[in-house]
Amino acid sequence: MRSKKSLVKFTFLTPSLLGISVFFVIPYADVIKRSFQTAVTGKWVGIDNYKRVFENEAFQLAAFNTIKFAVICLPLLILLGLLFALLVTSVPKMKGIQSFYLLPMAIPSATVVLVWKLTFDKLGFLNLFLADIAGILGRSSIVQQDYMNSSAAFAVLVFSYIWKNLGYTMILWVVALLSISLEITEAAKMDGANRSQVFFQIKLPQLLPTLYTISVLSFLNSFKVFREAYLVAGAYPDDSIYMLQHLFNNWFSNLEVDKMAAGAVIMGSVIMIGIFLLQKLWDEKGDSK
Amino acid sequence: MMAAILCLSVLLSACGNSSQEFLKAEENQTKKMGRYREERYEGNEEFTKILHFTQLEDGTLAVFDQQNGYYCSKDKGKNWEKKEIKILEERRYNSYIGAASIAPDGGLVYCYSPYVESENGELNYQYAYLSPDGVEMELNLEGVDSTVPQFWFSPEGILYVASDNCVLYRFDKDNATLTKILQADNRIDLVSFLKSYIIICTSDTSYVYDIETKELKPDDELLNRFIKDTIGDGFLKHPSGGYSILACGTTEDNLYLTSNNGIFRHSVGGGTMEQLMEGTLYSLGDPSEVFYGMILLENQEFLILKGNVVSHFFYDETMPTVPEKTLYVFSMEKDEIMQRAVSVFQEENPEVYVKYEVGISGENGPTKEECLKSLNTEMMAGKGPDVLNLIDLPITSYVEKGMLADLDEVITEAAKEEQFFEQILKVYEKNGSVQTVPVAFQIPVIMGKGEQISQIKDLNTLVAELEKVRREKTEGSIMYAHAADYVLKMLALSCAPSWTLEDGRVAEDQVKEFLIAAKEIWTLEKEGLREEDIKKYESDLNMRTSFGDNSDDPLLQSYFQGLQNYANPGMISIGKLNSADTEFNVLCSMQKMSKEFRFQSFSGQAEKIYYPTLIAGVSSQSKETELSKKFVKTLLSARVLEKSQYSFPVNKDALEAQLTLHGAIAKEGENKQYGGFSASTDDKPISVNLYLPNEKDYEWIMSTFLDLKVPYIREGMVETAILESGKKVLEENMEIGDAIQEIKKKVSLLLAE
C-alpha cells in the first residue's frame, strides 16, 4: 500500500521534476561546471575564475550598483505600495480602477525606453521644461544635461523601477488588506483602538506573509530593470547604472564564458542566500507567534 | 497523470523516431545523384562592352562588342573568331555605336553616331541594318522618340525597338513601319520571346504581351515579385551593359531566368518559380559578376556570358544532388570579397556546399551585438562557422581563448604561388603562429597643392597649413568637413592608432594633442562657412547615402574629397583611399590633369597606417579544418581579390591586375587615356580624363603599401568614446581636461571587464 502511494506521488512529481531538471537543474549544473573551466578549451582551472571575478573592478562596481539599487528600491517600493494600497482601500471609488494600476507592467520596454529618451535626453522634455521654468523665474539659462549619461541616471532608473512595479505591488497589498477580517478591526475599534493602533497592532502583523511574497517578487523584478537601462544607455552606460547584467552581457559578447559562469554562480548564490534568510526570518517570526 | 506520462513518452519516442527517420532521409538524399555542373570557358579577352550575345539559327554563338566588333563561336564559347565586315569596321572606327542586336540569321541592327559632332554639338544617331552577307541598309526609325533605342529580334527575325520613352514597337522591315506594342512605366531593359507571349521587363515590373490577341495579359505577380526581390532598388540593366537578371524563353511558354540567386524556370502566369540551380553553388552567386546574355541549349543546358567568360551549365548524373560536405562561412556584414570567394571556391569544389551567412542583413535585422551573441552561442555549442571575417568580432578575445586555428601553413603555401604584401599578411604573427590574416585594407590620404601637402608631417603642421589656407581663402570650406564630427572623423583616420597605450589605457597626451588640434581646425573651418556651404554639404551627404553608398562614411572617401579638391584648388582634403580602379586611378588622373592637385599618404599622430577591412580566421573547432584552410587560400588568391571594389588586396598580383585593368602600366610622363567622366561640385562642372597609371604611380602605390606597418581596426570603443567627447569639445566648448576624464571613465569600464 505504502509503495503504491509512493508510486502515485512519484508519478505526480515526475513532470515537474522533468521540467525543472531540463530547464533549470541541468543548465545550472553546466554553469557551475563551466565556472571551474576555461571558456573554450574546457581546461580545469579550479577557483581561478572566481578569483578573477572578485578581483575584477567592473564586477565590483556592478555588484555594488546592483546591491545599492536593491537596497534603495525594495523598501521604497514596498512602502509606497503599501501607502497607495491603504489609500485605495480607504477610498471606495479608487477600487474600481484597480486594473489601471497594472498598466505600466503592460507597456513594452521599448515604449518605456522611448519615453525615457524623449524625457531625459539633453534636448528632452525635462530640460525644455526646466528651461521654461528658468525663463519664468527670470534666469537666463540652465545647464542642460543628458540625464541618462550622467550620475542622475541612477535616480531615473529607480524612478523607472518604482513606476513600473508600484501598481503590481499595490494590488498585492490591496488583496492582503482586503483579506483581513473586518470583524477583528471593528472589534479593536470598539475596544478603543485608534487608526494607527489598528494598523500597527492588527493589520500589519497579518500583512507579514504578504510582505515576504512582495519582497521576493520585487527583489527578482529589480534585476529586470537592466532591460530599460541597456536599451537607454547601451552596453557601457554611466557608471552609476552599470549593473551585473551589463557586465555579463559584455562578457558574453567577448566570449568570457568562464568569468561569466563564475559571476553567475556568485550572483545566484547571493540571491538564494538572501531568499533563504528572508524565509528563515519569516519562519522564526511565525514560530514565535 | 499516467496517461499524460504515457503520452509524453510516446511523444518523445515519436520525436526520436522521426529524427532518426529524418537523418536517414537526409542520408538517402545525400546519396541521390544528379545536379547541374558548371564549366567555364575563359573567353575572348577582346570583349570589353558586350552589346548583344545570342545564338544563331545554325547554332553558332554570336557576340557584338561595342569596341571590338562582331565575334562568332562554333564550340559553345570555347573559342571565338572575329567576323571581319568592312563596313562594320569602318563604322566602328569612325563612329560611336550605342546599341546593337544580332538577328537569328546573323544580320545586325545598330545605332551609331559619327565622331564628327553635329552643328548643335549633340551626337547625331543613325540606324542601320547589316544583312548576313555584309550589306548595310539604313533603317528609318522615324517615330521612335529616342536617340539610343534598344533592339531585340524575335526567333522569327522580327525586330522590336524600345524607345527612351518606355515604348516598345514592332518594326516591319518590308514596309518600314512601326507598330506600337506597349507603353511601359519605366525604361524597357529586357525583352524575351516565348511561343505565345512576349515578356517585357523593366527594373520594377514585367508585362506579358499575348502575340495572338495582341493584348497585354494580367500581371504575372510571381515574375514581378522575382524582379523586385532580385533587384530591390537597383537597376535591371547596368550602365556597363550587363544585367542583374537574364531571361530566355522557349517554345513551350516557359521562361528561364538567371540572377545571382541561380537559374529558375517559370511558366508564364503559373504559380511556381522552380529553382533549377542554387546560385551560391556556382559562379552565378558572385556579386561582382554581371550577366550579358543567356542561351538555352538542348537538354536544358545553359550558356551564360559574364564579362569575357562563358559558363556552360549542364546536368551531370554522376554528381551528388546535395554536396557531401558543408563549409560555414560568416561575416558580420555582407562582404563582396567573401561573396566572390564563396563563388570561386564553390566552382572549384563542387562537392562542397559553402553556406555563407551574414550577421546583419536588412534594415530590420538584428543588431551587431545580438548577432555577436548568437554567433558566440553557436561557437560555444560547437556549431559555429568554419571560416570567419573577424571584422566587428572580438578578435583579441578569440585569439586569447584559442578559438582560432593557426594559418601559418596556408599563408606560406599561398605565398609560394602568388606575391603578397607579406608584412601585412603576417602582421598578426605571434610566436610563429598566424591566427588572423588581413585580406584587404584601405589607407588614409591627404590631398591638396604639392607645396601644401609636402609640408604636412603631423597634426601641428596640418594646423599650420590650414591656417595659411584660411588666410588666403576667407570664405567657404577649407577642407570640406563642414561639421565638427566630420573634422574629428577625418583627423582620426591617421591619429586613432596612437590613442591607446600597450596595456589598453588611454594615451592622455596624444588624445589631448588631438583634441587641441581638432578644435583649432574646426575653428578655422567654421570661420568661413556660409549657410549655403552647410546646405550643399548636407545635400551631398544625403545624396551619397541615398545612392546606397557602400562605405561607412560617404564623405570620407578619397574619391569624393579628391573631386572637391580638384574643383577648388587650395583646399586641403583628407579621405580613405579605398580601391585601385575607382579611387587611385581617379586621383592619379587628376594629378596628371592639374598641377595644383597632389595626394600622399596622410600621417597625423601615427604613420604608415592601414585599415584592414577583411580579416580571415578559421575556427579551431571546425570539423572541416582542411577545407576551411583551403577556403582561406582561395580568399587570398588573385582570382578573388583582383575584383575587390572597396578595398585594396593584400595580394600583389591582384593589385597588379587591378592597376592594369584598362591596359598596361604607362611609361613615366606618358599619359594614356582610357576613359573619362564628368561631375559637378559646388555647381561647377568638372570633367576628368582617366589615364592609365604610369610607372611613377605604380611605384608610389607599391612602395607605400610595402611600407605600411600599423593595422588599425576603425570605430572601436576607445575611438567612439574619443569622438563623442571630442564633439562636445568642438561644439559645446567642453574643457579638454573634462573631456579626457569623460573618455577615461568610459574606457575604464571596458578595461576593467
Chai-1 contact restraints between the chains, C-beta under 6 A:
chainA,res_idxA,chainB,res_idxB,connection_type,confidence,min_distance_angstrom,max_distance_angstrom,comment,restraint_id
A,T11,B,M1,contact,1.0,0.0,6.0,A-B,restraint_1
A,F12,B,M1,contact,1.0,0.0,6.0,A-B,restraint_2
A,A39,B,K401,contact,1.0,0.0,6.0,A-B,restraint_3
A,V40,B,K401,contact,1.0,0.0,6.0,A-B,restraint_4
A,V40,B,G402,contact,1.0,0.0,6.0,A-B,restraint_5
A,V40,B,M403,contact,1.0,0.0,6.0,A-B,restraint_6
A,T41,B,G402,contact,1.0,0.0,6.0,A-B,restraint_7
A,E57,B,A752,contact,1.0,0.0,6.0,A-B,restraint_8
A,A58,B,L749,contact,1.0,0.0,6.0,A-B,restraint_9
A,A58,B,A752,contact,1.0,0.0,6.0,A-B,restraint_10
A,A58,B,E753,contact,1.0,0.0,6.0,A-B,restraint_11
A,Y236,B,L749,contact,1.0,0.0,6.0,A-B,restraint_12
A,N250,B,E753,contact,1.0,0.0,6.0,A-B,restraint_13
A,F252,B,K373,contact,1.0,0.0,6.0,A-B,restraint_14
A,S253,B,L372,contact,1.0,0.0,6.0,A-B,restraint_15
A,N254,B,P394,contact,1.0,0.0,6.0,A-B,restraint_16
A,N254,B,S397,contact,1.0,0.0,6.0,A-B,restraint_17
A,L255,B,N376,contact,1.0,0.0,6.0,A-B,restraint_18
A,L255,B,S397,contact,1.0,0.0,6.0,A-B,restraint_19
A,L255,B,K401,contact,1.0,0.0,6.0,A-B,restraint_20
